Amino acid sequence: MTKKRAETSEYTRLQLNQYRLRKIAMELEFGKELSIPDTCFLIQALRKIGEGGDANVAFRLKVRKGERTSPAHTAKTNQRRFALSYIATIIAPESEGGLGMTLEDAIDDAAKKFKGQANFGYTAETLKNYWNNYPEWRTRNFPRPIETLPDRAQYEAELTTEPK
């Protein structure tokens, strides 16, 4: 019996809530006015905490059973997705910007050692298993890891740029 993956969207509920809090913090830091939903969210969360409630529950950051939150786990997932995107890119036809390799050759290329280290840290067999087990990740690109959003430099640039 195989385990069923709980994630049905690109990001978990916890990741989305963490992103929302980072965005709110950045908006407050730069003196930008919060949206009405974000203001209501903060009011309700702070009220619950003030009444003695758990902050993780109030900010919707409570970890569910089996949910992993460590940066190491997130980095490993992102690395796996990047490796599968690399494979999908090099098996694409040359007319579409790929290299037109076979799947076997692409997996071997992704598993090659470079300066004593595997490109992605996975063996060819492991990459083949990931390719078979994660069909939804067989795309030439994947969304930017939500842990890197919102982009602080981009946000600062938008605030300092004068409107046209």
C-alpha positions as CSV (number, residue, x, y, z in Angstrom):
1,M,0.0,0.0,0.0
2,T,1.4,3.4,-1.0
3,K,1.0,6.5,1.1
4,K,-1.2,9.2,-0.3
5,R,0.3,12.6,-0.4
6,A,-1.8,15.2,1.5
7,E,-0.9,18.2,-0.6
8,T,-3.4,18.8,-3.4
9,S,-2.3,22.3,-4.2
10,E,1.0,23.9,-4.9
11,Y,1.3,25.1,-1.3
12,T,0.2,23.8,2.1
13,R,-2.3,25.7,4.3
14,L,0.5,26.4,6.7
15,Q,2.8,27.8,4.0
16,L,0.0,30.1,2.7
17,N,-0.7,31.4,6.2
18,Q,3.0,32.0,6.9
19,Y,3.3,33.9,3.6
20,R,0.3,36.0,4.6
21,L,1.9,36.9,7.9
22,R,5.2,37.8,6.2
23,K,3.3,40.0,3.7
24,I,1.4,41.8,6.5
25,A,4.6,42.3,8.5
26,M,6.3,43.8,5.4
27,E,3.3,46.1,4.7
28,L,3.3,47.3,8.3
29,E,7.1,47.8,8.2
30,F,6.9,50.0,5.1
31,G,3.8,51.9,6.3
32,K,1.5,50.6,3.7
33,E,-2.2,50.4,4.5
34,L,-3.5,46.9,5.1
35,S,-6.3,45.4,3.2
36,I,-9.7,45.0,5.0
37,P,-9.4,41.2,5.1
38,D,-5.8,41.4,6.5
39,T,-6.9,44.0,9.1
40,C,-9.9,41.9,10.2
41,F,-7.6,38.8,10.3
42,L,-5.1,40.6,12.6
43,I,-7.9,42.0,14.8
44,Q,-9.4,38.6,15.3
45,A,-6.1,36.9,15.9
46,L,-4.9,39.5,18.4
47,R,-8.2,39.4,20.2
48,K,-8.0,35.6,20.6
49,I,-4.4,35.8,21.9
50,G,-5.4,38.6,24.3
51,E,-8.1,36.4,25.7
52,G,-5.5,33.7,26.4
53,G,-5.8,31.7,23.2
54,D,-2.9,29.9,21.6
55,A,-1.1,32.2,19.1
56,N,-0.4,29.4,16.6
57,V,-4.1,28.7,16.5
58,A,-5.1,32.4,16.3
59,F,-2.7,33.0,13.4
60,R,-3.6,29.7,11.8
61,L,-0.1,28.3,12.1
62,K,-1.0,25.2,14.1
63,V,0.8,22.2,12.5
64,R,-1.4,19.3,11.6
65,K,-0.5,15.7,12.3
66,G,2.1,14.5,9.9
67,E,2.8,18.0,8.5
68,R,6.4,18.9,8.2
69,T,7.6,22.5,8.7
70,S,11.4,22.4,9.0
71,P,13.5,24.4,6.5
72,A,15.4,21.2,5.7
73,H,12.2,19.4,4.6
74,T,11.2,22.4,2.5
75,A,14.6,22.6,0.9
76,K,14.5,18.9,0.1
77,T,11.1,19.2,-1.6
78,N,12.2,22.2,-3.6
79,Q,15.4,20.3,-4.7
80,R,13.2,17.3,-5.8
81,R,10.9,19.6,-7.8
82,F,13.9,21.3,-9.4
83,A,15.4,18.0,-10.4
84,L,12.2,16.8,-12.0
85,S,11.8,20.2,-13.8
86,Y,15.3,19.8,-15.2
87,I,14.5,16.3,-16.5
88,A,11.3,17.6,-18.1
89,T,13.2,20.4,-19.8
90,I,15.9,18.3,-21.3
91,I,13.5,15.6,-22.6
92,A,11.5,18.3,-24.4
93,P,12.0,18.5,-28.2
94,E,14.7,20.9,-29.4
95,S,12.0,22.9,-31.2
96,E,10.5,23.7,-27.8
97,G,13.8,24.7,-26.2
98,G,14.7,21.2,-24.8
99,L,17.6,18.9,-25.7
100,G,15.4,16.1,-27.1
101,M,17.0,13.5,-24.8
102,T,15.3,10.2,-23.9
103,L,14.0,9.8,-20.4
104,E,16.7,7.4,-19.4
105,D,19.5,9.7,-20.7
106,A,17.9,12.7,-19.0
107,I,17.8,10.8,-15.7
108,D,21.4,9.7,-16.1
109,D,22.4,13.3,-16.9
110,A,20.6,14.6,-13.8
111,A,22.3,12.0,-11.6
112,K,25.8,12.6,-12.9
113,K,28.5,13.5,-10.5
114,F,30.0,16.9,-10.8
115,K,33.2,17.5,-8.7
116,G,32.4,14.4,-6.6
117,Q,28.8,15.5,-5.9
118,A,25.6,14.4,-7.7
119,N,24.0,17.3,-9.6
120,F,20.9,17.2,-7.4
121,G,22.1,14.8,-4.7
122,Y,20.0,11.9,-6.1
123,T,20.9,8.6,-7.8
124,A,19.4,7.7,-11.2
125,E,17.2,5.1,-9.5
126,T,15.9,7.6,-7.0
127,L,15.2,10.1,-9.7
128,K,13.3,7.5,-11.7
129,N,11.2,6.7,-8.7
130,Y,10.4,10.4,-8.2
131,W,9.6,10.7,-11.9
132,N,7.1,7.9,-11.5
133,N,5.7,8.9,-8.1
134,Y,5.2,12.7,-8.8
135,P,3.6,13.0,-12.2
136,E,2.2,16.4,-11.3
137,W,5.8,17.7,-11.0
138,R,6.8,16.7,-14.5
139,T,6.7,20.3,-15.7
140,R,9.4,22.5,-17.2
141,N,8.9,25.0,-14.5
142,F,7.5,25.2,-11.0
143,P,6.3,28.0,-8.8
144,R,8.8,30.0,-6.9
145,P,9.1,28.5,-3.4
146,I,6.7,30.4,-1.2
147,E,9.3,30.7,1.6
148,T,11.0,33.3,-0.6
149,L,7.9,35.4,-1.1
150,P,7.1,38.2,-0.8
151,D,10.3,39.4,-2.4
152,R,11.7,42.2,-0.1
153,A,13.9,43.8,-2.8
154,Q,11.0,43.9,-5.3
155,Y,8.7,45.2,-2.7
156,E,11.1,48.0,-1.7
157,A,11.7,48.9,-5.4
158,E,7.9,49.2,-6.0
159,L,7.6,51.5,-3.0
160,T,10.5,53.8,-4.1
161,T,9.5,53.9,-7.8
162,E,7.4,56.9,-8.6
163,P,4.0,56.1,-10.3
164,K,3.8,57.0,-14.0
